[in-house]
Amino acid sequence: MTSADRDQLKRTFDRDAELYDQARSGYPEQIFDDLLAFACLGPEAIVLEVGCGTGQASQALAQRAYRLVCLELGNQLATVARSKLAPFPRGRSGHVCLRILGVGRVSVRHGIAASSWHWLNPEVRYEKGARLLKPSGALAILSCGHTFPDGFDPFFTEIQGCYEGLGEPRLDWPPPRPDQVPDQREEIERSGVFKIVEIKRYVWTVDYFGRLLHRPAQHLLRPHRLASMEAGQTRQGSPEANRRTP
């Protein structure tokens, strides 16, 4: 994907943020429990979320009484996220602050990117992510995709021709099983600013059909979702991790 295509596509979610929020499935609660246990977050911890979208992950974090700094490029997406986070207290244990991506500077010890990391420029995202974190800070990358177990509904095979007819690229079919989907280990290590601490996978079933039947939608049925949480830590002593630029 070219940089121009990536920039154009990532902005489409902001066109109808409420519909996107209704159509998009959430995450298993266990992901956030594991994340917070890994990071050993205390009640005063500030968590930076890169690309919060409509606040699905943000809401789960706020429910656990952590203070958030959420960065989001889309104004409409940020508006939906604000409404979700409004019920949470803004005191010491649950302060929530929304900023538009690119405005202001932050320096925290814990960061998370939930289904947003792949929209960032791969040539600079790790270096810039390290700059937002304090030395030895931790970043959790939560990436999701669709997977299909043995014996999945043949409907999904039959509609591939429809996607191709609309100009979508031809996919390798059938897609890999959940345990065969590659992780981002090599990419993270190659960045030179993060080292892998832990990788976990979560598989769950989602039915989109009931939610979208009354509105136009590209995807009506998707049976399984795979989430991979890859937690990395900035390398101590690394010039890229410790450098702070104006």
N, C-alpha and C positions, 0 to 999 in steps of 0.2 A: 504494500500500500504506500502510495506517495504521500509526502507531507501535506500536499494540497488536498488530496482525497481525505486524509485523516482529519484535517482541520474542518472540512466541510461536513463530513459525516457526524463528527462529535457534536456539532451544533444543531443537528436535526432533533435531538431529544428535547430541546428547549422550545420547539414550535408548539407542542401541546403537552406541557409538563404533567398536567393532571391525568390525561389519558395514559401517558407513559407510566405514571405511578400506579395506576389501576391495573395495567396490563403486566407490569413487571413483578415477578415473584420475589419474595423476601428471602431471608437466610435462616437456617436453623439456629436456634438460640445457643446451641452448644459451641458454635464457632466463636461467639463473643466471650463465653465463659472461658474457653481455652485460651483465647487471646489475652484476656486480662490476667489469667493465671500465669501465662508465660512471661508477661511483662512485669509481673509483681507490682501492679499499680496500687497506690494508696488512694485514700479518699480525696486527697488534694491534687491528684495527678491531672495534668492537662494533656489531652489527646488531640493531635492535629489530624484532620481528615482531608485528604487531597481528592477533590472531585466528589463532593457529597451527594450530588444529584438531588433527588427529592427527599433525601434524609432517611432512607431505609436503614442503613447501618448506623447513622447518627442517632436515630431514635433508640435503637437497641443499646447504644453506648450511654445515652443520656438516662435511660431507665436504670442504669447501674450507677448513677449519681456521679459521673465523671464530668469534669469541665471540658468543653470542646471548643476548638477553633476549626471551623469548617470552611474550606476554600471551594468555590464553585464559579465556573465561567458563565453559566446561563442564568439570566435574571429570573426567568419564569421558574426554573428548577429551584433556585434559591428561595423564591417566594413560597413554594410548596413546602420546602424543608423548614422554613421559619414557622409556618403554621403548625407543623408536626412537633416542633421543639418548644412552641410557646407555652404548653402546660408545665414545663419543667422549671423548677425554681432557678433564679439567677443569683443565688447566694454563693457562699464559699464552696459548697459541695456540689453544685450543679450549674455553674455559669455556662451559658451557651453564647457564642459569638460567631456570627456569620460574616464572612468577607468574600468579596468577589476576587477570583483568582487573579493574582498580579498586583493587588493593592495591599500595601502594608508589608511588614516584615515580622516573622515569627522565629522563635528558637525554642524548641521543646525537646523533650527526651523520647517521646513516643509518637509515632505516626502510623496511619493506616490509609490504604488506598483500596476501596472496595469496588471492584468492577470498573475501575477508572484508569488503572495504570497503563493499559495498552493504548489509551488515547493520547498519551504523552509522547513527545518526540523521543524515540529510542536512543538517539545519539547523545542526549543530554539529561534524560530523566533521572538517572541514578545519581549523577553528580549534583544536580539541582536538589534532588531529594535529600542528599546528605547535608547540603548547606542549610536546610531547614531544621536539621536536628543537631542537638548538642553532641559533642564527642562521646562515643560509645552509646549513642541513642539507638533505638530500635524502630524498624519500619516493617509493618505487616502488609503484604500484598495479597489481597483476596481476589482471585480470578475465578470466573464461572463460565461454564459451557454446557452444551447439550451432549449427552451420551446415550447410547442405546444398548441394552443388554441383549443376550441371546433370545431369539423368539419375539423381537419387538414387532409392533403392528406394521404390516406391509404398506399401510397408507403412506408412511413417511418415505418409502422408496418410490412409490407411485407418483408422488407430487414433485419429485426432483426435476422432472421435465418442465413443470410449470415455472419453477425458479429460473431455469436456464432460458426459457422462452421470454422471461422478463429481463434478460441480460445479466443475471447473476452468474458468477463464475462457477464452473463445474467443480463439484466437491469429490473428494475421494470417498467412495461409498462401498460398503457401509462404514460409518465412522468407527473409531476405536472404542473398545470397551472402557469402562471407567478406570480400570487398573492399568490401561495401556496408554492413557493420555500423558504426554510428556509434561514435566514441570519446568520451571524457569531457573533451575539450579545453575546451569552453565552460564546463562545470561547474567545472573546476579553476581556470580563469582568473577566473571570476566569484567564487570564494571570496575573492579579494583577498589571500590569504596565501601562495599558491604561484604560480609561473610555470612553464610547460611548458618542459622542457629537451629531452625526446626521447620519441617514441612509436614503438613497434615492434609488429608483429603476427606471430603464429606460427600456422600451421595444421598439424594432424596428425590422424591417423585413430585411433579407439579402438573396440574391440569389447568391449562389456560382457557379451555373451551367455554366454560360457563361465564367467564368474566367478559369475553369479547364478542359474544354472539350478537349483541345489539349494536355493535359499532364496527366500522371497517377496520381490518387489522391484517398485518402480514402473516402473523403466526397464530393459528388458533389452537393447535395441539402440540405439546412437547412433553413427553412422558418423564424424562429424567434430567436432573441437573447435577452437575459435578462442580464442587467448589474446591479449590486448592489454596490453602493459606500458607504462604511462604514468609516466614519471619526472618529478617536479617538484621544484623547489627553493624553500625559503622565501625570501620577498622580503626583501632587506636593507633595514633601516630601517622596515619595516612594523610598526606598533604591535601588530597581531595576532600576527605571527611572533615578536616579541621579548618579548612580555608573558609573565610568569610569575606565576601566581596561586597562592595558598595551597591 
